[in-house]
């Protein structure tokens, strides 16, 4: 009887570990979210010499999704119209980027500073936040990945 109980305990303890490599753990989403938030706040929307201080003109151009010509001083080749390419994330990864102040999405130059699909409520969403300066005002840059 004790051999049977030990065998059952071993199977119950060992079996979940066998299937673990085939289940999504979300670690890749955490890394993608953090890397993307840093990329936006420190390089694409800001001068690398002053990370966290976003260029208002480039930020508005990034979120505008328009094809009216790229501004030479901006440090990105693709904008929010092709968010996956602009941020270098996998096509299977969904991304949402917003710049908010006190829970409200900000605008700059007449452009609402949000891009990407709305995050689902039924899935696990990883959120990275950076505090940035935009137009001299403190704002929050949120990157949501799922």
PyMOL commands that set and color helices and strands:
alter all, ss='L'
color gray80, all
select helices_A, chain A and resi 2-22+27-44+48-50+56-64+80-87
alter helices_A, ss='H'
color red, helices_A
select strands_A, chain A and resi 53-54+95-101+104-105+107-108+111-112+114-115+126-134+137-145
alter strands_A, ss='S'
color yellow, strands_A
deselect
rebuild
show_as cartoon
